[in-house]
Amino acid sequence: MSLEALNKRVQKDLSCLAFGGADWVRPVVHQEGHVYDAIIIGGGQCGVGVAFGLLKERISNILVIDENPNGYEGPWDTYARMLTLRTPKHLTSIDLGIPSLTFRAFWEAQYGEKAWDELDKIPRREWMNYLRWYRKVLRLPVLNEVTLTCIAPEGGVHRLQIEGKGAPSSFLLARKIILATGIQGGGEWYVPDFIKEKLPSYLYAHTSQRIEMEKLRGKKIGILGGGASAFDNANHVLAEGAAEAHVFIRGNDLKRINPIRQMELSGMIERYHTLSDKDKYAAMAHFFKYSQPPTNDIFNRASAWPGFRLHTGSPWLDVREERTQAVVTTPHGAFAFDFLIIATGLVSNPSLRPELRLVEPYIARWQDRFSAPEKIKNPLIDAHPYLSPDFSFLSRNEKGRRILYGLFAFNYSALISCGLSASALSGLRFAIPKVVQGVADQLFLDDREQILKDYFSYREIEFTGNWTEKAIASAEL
């Protein structure tokens, strides 16, 4: 099968499902212009998956906006540096149960069934090519190079202030907003303060930033962090020509357990929403103890380089600039590097998002709804938004309930409330239907008066048989 043949198969499958039927949502008229039923912020895997989910529910008055150029949404062809995805290849995600839309179908259409059997993990760039194909074959309405700067609720309709080369105007109007803004979309990437305060920006970069690899050739690189991203970056810079890559971890041994693998098989991902707050908090406090370890192949590849060094029991105690180098102090001495890569993850907190500045004070956090036992209490968890099972924001008070109505956080900040859902590929097939149902249910209830009025007044004739004549004839017999 070719990609052209697969495209035809997709359209046939969608036709068999009666995809693309007439919308049931009632249009809203606004004096300032068109009102979308839903606008999705972010055109990566979460955003396009939600868009397809809404279209399946016959909600087509939607729009997706993304700040990146067409084809470069998300991390996969921008700052991600792993060779392959870490998720097992057989786990499905944004296909939403349609076999022809799976990555497997996409791969086999190009390389054949045998190539799928021989494939270990999905190559990162091939995953991005799949997302590009998915968007194109489904004809999803995406506007690129459009950045959301502020959300302003205005009595049932949200005004989205936007900017960028692709922006059609200075604002958009929407009844519902889904923040499909990825791993960093619920907060910001984290760099320890002492690094930002003591080093000029040209001497370091977070793993989420673009790095000019050609400038690191022949250089000595220091990497802070013991998770998968640290080893992805070590392998990448060495492959690009760096002389040495030193990975520093706080503990005396590498993390060896990946709780995600257990969650994928135990039913915990799909049924997480049924847990009590107490169980959710305990589960995620346990999860936070484990940085996602490197895959065996990435670690082996990185450690095979002559320039690779691993420093255990070596937290960074201090840094300083010295003759255009960064000097790192650890319990085992000081080390000078030409450049530092910071693999310290992120923090989730609505107050860190500029686009939420008008609504953030009303957003309930976990610390507002649950008091964790001191043994497991974690301020990083407490700062997460407390969301409903359909990913909608919940409020600290009644005024906030009206302001936040129609806003959904389908990004990494949903981790504590909704589990491994919008934050990992292995959770998307369960999470997308939940947020889609939440949006659809709100739209239905918003329109319920008119929908019920039309229902009660419905008088269209369907049965046209002449039962009176037949009844008379039967009686005469």
ROLO-396696 format. One record per residue (C-alpha): residue in three letters; x, y, z. Coordinates in steps of 0.1 Angstrom, whole numbers, padded with zeros to 4 digits, always signed. Layout:
alaXYZ;...
END
This chain:
met+0000+0000+0000;ser+0011+0036-0008;leu+0004+0067+0011;glu-0020+0077-0017;ala-0039+0044-0012;leu-0039+0049+0026;asn-0054+0084+0021;lys-0083+0068+0002;arg-0087+0042+0029;val-0090+0069+0055;gln-0117+0087+0036;lys-0136+0054+0031;asp-0134+0046+0068;leu-0146+0081+0077;ser-0174+0078+0052;cys-0185+0045+0068;leu-0187+0063+0101;ala-0208+0091+0085;phe-0181+0115+0095;gly-0188+0151+0086;gly-0225+0152+0093;ala-0244+0184+0099;asp-0235+0204+0130;trp-0261+0204+0159;val-0245+0234+0178;arg-0265+0266+0175;pro-0245+0296+0161;val-0239+0325+0184;val-0242+0360+0169;his-0218+0387+0182;gln-0216+0423+0171;glu-0178+0421+0168;gly-0176+0392+0145;his-0176+0354+0141;val-0178+0333+0172;tyr-0162+0299+0171;asp-0177+0271+0191;ala-0142+0261+0202;ile-0107+0273+0196;ile-0079+0249+0204;ile-0046+0265+0214;gly-0018+0244+0201;gly-0015+0224+0169;gly+0007+0196+0182;gln-0005+0160+0188;cys-0029+0170+0215;gly-0044+0199+0196;val-0050+0180+0163;gly-0063+0150+0182;val-0089+0171+0200;ala-0098+0189+0167;phe-0106+0155+0151;gly-0125+0144+0182;leu-0147+0175+0180;leu-0153+0170+0143;lys-0164+0134+0150;glu-0190+0149+0173;arg-0203+0171+0145;ile-0188+0202+0160;ser-0171+0218+0130;asn-0171+0255+0139;ile-0137+0252+0154;leu-0102+0266+0149;val-0067+0255+0159;ile-0040+0281+0164;asp-0003+0274+0169;glu+0026+0298+0173;asn+0050+0278+0152;pro+0054+0275+0114;asn+0033+0249+0096;gly+0049+0215+0101;tyr+0069+0224+0132;glu+0043+0223+0159;gly+0054+0207+0192;pro+0089+0195+0201;trp+0095+0168+0176;asp+0113+0187+0149;thr+0124+0217+0170;tyr+0140+0211+0204;ala+0134+0173+0211;arg+0167+0154+0207;met+0159+0118+0213;leu+0164+0095+0184;thr+0131+0076+0190;leu+0100+0080+0211;arg+0100+0063+0245;thr+0064+0051+0242;pro+0060+0015+0230;lys+0052+0015+0193;his+0019-0006+0197;leu+0002+0020+0219;thr-0023+0040+0198;ser-0032+0076+0205;ile-0048+0102+0182;asp-0063+0078+0158;leu-0093+0076+0181;gly-0100+0040+0172;ile-0097+0042+0134;pro-0071+0017+0122;ser-0062+0036+0090;leu-0053+0067+0111;thr-0028+0048+0133;phe+0010+0054+0131;arg+0012+0017+0122;ala-0009+0022+0091;phe+0012+0053+0081;trp+0044+0033+0086;glu+0033+0002+0067;ala+0019+0023+0038;gln+0055+0035+0032;tyr+0077+0006+0043;gly+0055-0025+0044;glu+0043-0049+0072;lys+0077-0065+0076;ala+0093-0032+0084;trp+0067-0027+0112;asp+0076-0061+0127;glu+0112-0051+0126;leu+0107-0017+0141;asp+0118-0013+0177;lys+0107+0022+0186;ile+0091+0050+0165;pro+0118+0074+0151;arg+0112+0109+0164;arg+0112+0126+0130;glu+0089+0099+0115;trp+0064+0107+0143;met+0065+0144+0132;asn+0059+0133+0096;tyr+0029+0113+0108;leu+0015+0143+0126;arg+0019+0164+0094;trp+0001+0137+0074;tyr-0027+0134+0100;arg-0034+0171+0098;lys-0034+0171+0061;val-0055+0139+0055;leu-0082+0151+0080;arg-0082+0187+0066;leu-0080+0202+0100;pro-0085+0239+0103;val-0051+0251+0117;leu-0037+0287+0117;asn+0000+0288+0121;glu+0023+0316+0134;val-0005+0328+0157;thr+0003+0334+0194;leu-0023+0337+0221;thr-0014+0366+0244;cys-0044+0369+0267;ile-0078+0353+0274;ala-0105+0378+0284;pro-0139+0363+0293;glu-0169+0385+0282;gly-0202+0370+0294;gly-0203+0336+0278;val-0179+0344+0250;his-0141+0345+0254;arg-0120+0371+0236;leu-0086+0358+0226;gln-0060+0385+0221;ile-0036+0372+0194;glu-0006+0383+0175;gly+0018+0369+0149;lys+0024+0367+0112;gly-0005+0343+0107;ala-0030+0362+0128;pro-0061+0373+0108;ser-0069+0401+0132;ser-0060+0413+0167;phe-0085+0390+0184;leu-0107+0359+0180;leu-0140+0351+0197;ala-0149+0316+0211;arg-0174+0299+0234;lys-0149+0273+0245;ile-0111+0273+0247;ile-0090+0242+0250;leu-0054+0248+0260;ala-0036+0220+0242;thr-0003+0237+0249;gly+0019+0207+0256;ile+0044+0199+0284;gln+0053+0235+0291;gly+0018+0250+0286;gly+0007+0248+0322;gly+0038+0266+0336;glu+0073+0271+0324;trp+0106+0253+0320;tyr+0127+0253+0351;val+0162+0266+0355;pro+0176+0269+0390;asp+0178+0305+0401;phe+0215+0303+0410;ile+0223+0294+0374;lys+0203+0323+0360;glu+0217+0348+0385;lys+0254+0338+0382;leu+0259+0329+0345;pro+0254+0349+0313;ser+0228+0333+0290;tyr+0253+0325+0263;leu+0269+0299+0286;tyr+0238+0277+0292;ala+0205+0266+0277;his+0176+0245+0290;thr+0169+0214+0270;ser+0137+0230+0257;gln+0156+0257+0239;arg+0171+0256+0205;ile+0209+0251+0207;glu+0233+0259+0178;met+0250+0226+0178;glu+0277+0236+0154;lys+0291+0260+0181;leu+0295+0230+0205;arg+0318+0210+0182;gly+0350+0201+0200;lys+0337+0217+0232;lys+0333+0203+0267;ile+0296+0202+0278;gly+0282+0199+0313;ile+0246+0185+0317;leu+0225+0188+0348;gly+0199+0162+0354;gly+0195+0124+0356;gly+0163+0119+0336;ala+0158+0107+0300;ser+0162+0142+0286;ala+0197+0145+0300;phe+0209+0114+0282;asp+0191+0123+0250;asn+0210+0156+0250;ala+0243+0140+0259;asn+0240+0115+0230;his+0229+0143+0207;val+0258+0167+0214;leu+0284+0140+0211;ala+0269+0128+0178;glu+0271+0165+0166;gly+0308+0166+0174;ala+0312+0178+0210;ala+0344+0165+0226;glu+0329+0156+0260;ala+0295+0155+0276;his+0294+0152+0314;val+0260+0142+0330;phe+0256+0152+0367;ile+0230+0135+0389;arg+0222+0142+0425;gly+0217+0106+0436;asn+0243+0078+0439;asp+0226+0057+0412;leu+0204+0063+0381;lys+0167+0060+0383;arg+0158+0025+0370;ile+0120+0023+0373;asn+0096+0039+0349;pro+0061+0040+0366;ile+0046+0048+0332;arg+0051+0013+0320;gln+0031-0001+0350;met+0004+0025+0344;glu+0000+0015+0308;leu-0009-0021+0317;ser-0027-0018+0350;gly-0058+0002+0339;met-0045+0032+0359;ile-0043+0056+0329;glu-0078+0050+0316;arg-0094+0047+0351;tyr-0074+0073+0370;his-0103+0097+0371;thr-0122+0073+0394;leu-0096+0077+0422;ser-0102+0098+0453;asp-0082+0130+0458;lys-0062+0112+0485;asp-0053+0084+0461;lys-0045+0108+0432;tyr-0022+0128+0454;ala-0004+0098+0467;ala+0000+0083+0432;met+0015+0115+0418;ala+0038+0121+0448;his+0051+0086+0441;phe+0054+0094+0404;phe+0074+0126+0411;lys+0100+0106+0429;tyr+0110+0090+0397;ser+0125+0110+0368;gln+0117+0091+0336;pro+0149+0070+0332;pro+0167+0069+0299;thr+0158+0040+0276;asn+0185+0013+0275;asp+0193+0020+0239;ile+0198+0058+0245;phe+0220+0052+0276;asn+0241+0026+0258;arg+0245+0048+0228;ala+0256+0078+0249;ser+0279+0059+0272;ala+0296+0043+0242;trp+0311+0076+0232;pro+0347+0081+0243;gly+0338+0116+0256;phe+0309+0106+0278;arg+0312+0110+0316;leu+0286+0102+0343;his+0290+0119+0377;thr+0268+0104+0404;gly+0262+0119+0439;ser+0271+0152+0423;pro+0245+0180+0428;trp+0256+0214+0415;leu+0263+0235+0446;asp+0274+0266+0427;val+0284+0280+0393;arg+0305+0309+0382;glu+0318+0324+0350;glu+0356+0322+0345;arg+0374+0332+0313;thr+0343+0325+0291;gln+0337+0292+0307;ala+0312+0280+0333;val+0327+0265+0364;val+0305+0240+0382;thr+0311+0232+0419;thr+0301+0198+0432;pro+0309+0178+0463;his+0336+0161+0443;gly+0353+0193+0431;ala+0350+0220+0404;phe+0346+0214+0367;ala+0350+0239+0338;phe+0328+0237+0308;asp+0324+0256+0275;phe+0286+0252+0277;leu+0259+0239+0301;ile+0227+0221+0292;ile+0200+0222+0319;ala+0178+0191+0320;thr+0157+0200+0351;gly+0122+0197+0337;leu+0094+0222+0344;val+0070+0236+0370;ser+0033+0238+0365;asn+0014+0268+0379;pro-0013+0289+0362;ser+0003+0321+0376;leu+0033+0315+0353;arg+0012+0317+0321;pro+0008+0353+0307;glu-0022+0344+0286;leu-0041+0334+0318;arg-0033+0366+0338;leu-0069+0378+0338;val-0084+0345+0350;glu-0055+0329+0370;pro-0066+0344+0404;tyr-0098+0324+0402;ile-0083+0290+0392;ala-0085+0265+0420;arg-0052+0248+0429;trp-0047+0214+0445;gln-0037+0232+0477;asp-0071+0248+0478;arg-0090+0215+0477;phe-0068+0189+0494;ser-0045+0190+0524;ala-0018+0164+0518;pro-0002+0144+0547;glu+0032+0160+0556;lys+0050+0128+0546;ile+0041+0132+0509;lys+0032+0169+0507;asn+0049+0185+0477;pro+0046+0222+0468;leu+0051+0214+0431;ile+0019+0192+0432;asp+0000+0218+0453;ala+0005+0245+0427;his-0012+0224+0399;pro-0047+0235+0389;tyr-0075+0214+0403;leu-0095+0203+0373;ser-0127+0184+0367;pro-0124+0149+0350;asp-0132+0166+0316;phe-0102+0189+0320;ser-0122+0221+0327;phe-0109+0246+0352;leu-0126+0248+0385;ser-0129+0280+0406;arg-0120+0292+0440;asn-0154+0310+0443;glu-0187+0316+0425;lys-0175+0347+0406;gly-0147+0326+0392;arg-0170+0298+0382;arg-0187+0322+0356;ile-0153+0336+0345;leu-0137+0302+0340;tyr-0166+0285+0324;gly-0156+0272+0289;leu-0119+0270+0296;phe-0101+0236+0295;ala-0065+0227+0304;phe-0055+0199+0281;asn-0018+0201+0288;tyr+0008+0189+0313;ser-0008+0208+0342;ala-0037+0183+0341;leu-0013+0156+0354;ile-0024+0156+0391;ser-0062+0159+0384;cys-0065+0137+0353;gly-0034+0115+0353;leu-0011+0105+0325;ser-0035+0119+0299;ala-0027+0151+0280;ser+0009+0147+0292;ala+0019+0115+0275;leu+0012+0096+0243;ser+0001+0065+0261;gly-0028+0085+0277;leu-0041+0104+0247;arg-0065+0077+0234;phe-0083+0078+0268;ala-0081+0116+0274;ile-0092+0131+0241;pro-0127+0116+0244;lys-0130+0130+0279;val-0122+0166+0269;val-0143+0164+0237;gln-0172+0152+0258;gly-0167+0180+0282;val-0168+0206+0255;ala-0197+0190+0237;asp-0217+0187+0269;gln-0212+0223+0278;leu-0222+0234+0243;phe-0253+0212+0245;leu-0264+0226+0279;asp-0257+0261+0268;asp-0281+0256+0239;arg-0306+0234+0258;glu-0335+0259+0258;gln-0336+0263+0221;ile-0328+0226+0215;leu-0357+0215+0238;lys-0380+0241+0222;asp-0373+0228+0188;tyr-0377+0192+0201;phe-0412+0199+0216;ser-0424+0217+0185;tyr-0411+0192+0160;arg-0439+0181+0136;glu-0422+0168+0105;ile-0442+0139+0091;glu-0422+0107+0087;phe-0449+0080+0083;thr-0470+0086+0052;gly-0490+0053+0050;asn-0528+0054+0047;trp-0536+0034+0078;thr-0573+0046+0079;glu-0583+0028+0047;lys-0564-0003+0057;ala-0582-0004+0091;ile-0616+0000+0074;ala-0609-0027+0049;ser-0598-0050+0077;ala-0630-0043+0097;glu-0652-0052+0067;leu-0636-0086+0064;
END
